């Protein structure tokens, strides 16, 4: 167990990252509002050059990033780190097990709490000395329990682990002295590929990937590769997507502070009357006519056969395609229309996909399909709007080739785009 954790901590790659970067001159295809809070972060370690141009693009637009510097990088680039702090960016500390705890591949005994505390204290001091500002956020490749206790004891307020979990939600850190600590542990967000929060390339397709995740998640971190030559593309993404769609971009510390009320709210002995959802059950025989109507649609109808709303059809077809075998009936619980509608990136073009790619997208989507229909859905390495994905699911259900084309919402000017709700009636 220890050797596995050590391997994760000493190497950059946590999983194979499969991603098609696409052409560098391609247009940005995904335009959607973020479903929740977004953190833009940079990890500065090793021989990385100072990403001054990248951070200037952000600062010029009033957007602040979280800059995570290792102790050695901070020592070499203290003037740059201080300038980033003066520009309003948050300066955090990126802990390296090899560098800060002096661990090697031959280490066989896990470090004790005292070693964690000494190593992290010295590393944070180096970053604080270079940036001349408080360091309240720490990032690290892996977060073992003893490391989490050390981080809490040192008074960090926000923890950014690079590990990915199925239920990647903000939580309070572990503590020796109470049930939960003061620090907030903020995961990477619901990324489904091996690339995680770090952009796997500096291309429009990579930024579309980030937009797609932000549009589906209540919480997401987007890691920007510290490449100074990427500033023009970053500026275009901010001007075309982030700013027009009104994204809520916060530093890690700000996001951690915002999560405090929800994490502190008691979950036991509530005096509120529980809301009991009554689910609607739709037999398999009804979905054929629904799918045929959707397959032919250029604009989604407000009401589908069987008096189903597009939201109910979206929930039902997602369950059907995610299942190994077609169920005899589908139970429709509560689901709201998209909080905001996304703009298509297909234009007059079509996008050919495989049935398995669409089915896998449904499997990835279903566990988190609560609250609202997502504005964008990731299908393979591309993102399509909710309306386009609904039609794709109908095509796969009918065993037709899934070819995506632009599909408009029932009423783009109505609340929820005219999708209606799934009330579980």
Buried (B, 14 or more C-beta within 10 A) or exposed (E): EEEEBBEBBBEEEBEEEEBEBBEEEEEBBBBBBBBBBBBBBBBBBEEBEBBBBBBBBBBEBEBBBBBBBBBBBBBBBBEBBBBBBEBBBBBBBBBBBBBBBEBEEEBEEBBEEEBBBBBBBEBBBBBBBBBEBEBBBBBBBBBBEBBBBBBBBBEBBBBBBBBBEEEBBBBBBBBEEEEEBBBBBBBBBBBBBBBBBBBBBBBBBBBBBBBBBBBBBBBBBBBBBBBBEBBEBBBBBBEBBBBEBEBBBBBBBBBBBBBBEEBEEEEEEEEEEEEEEEBBEBEEEBBEEBBBBBBEBEEBBBBBBBEBBBBBBBBBBBBBBBBEEEBEEBEBBBBBBBBBBBBBBBEEEEBEBEBEBBBBBBBBBBEBBEEBBBBBBBBBBBBBBBBBBBBBBBBBBBEBEBEBBBBBBBBEEBEBBBBBBBBBE
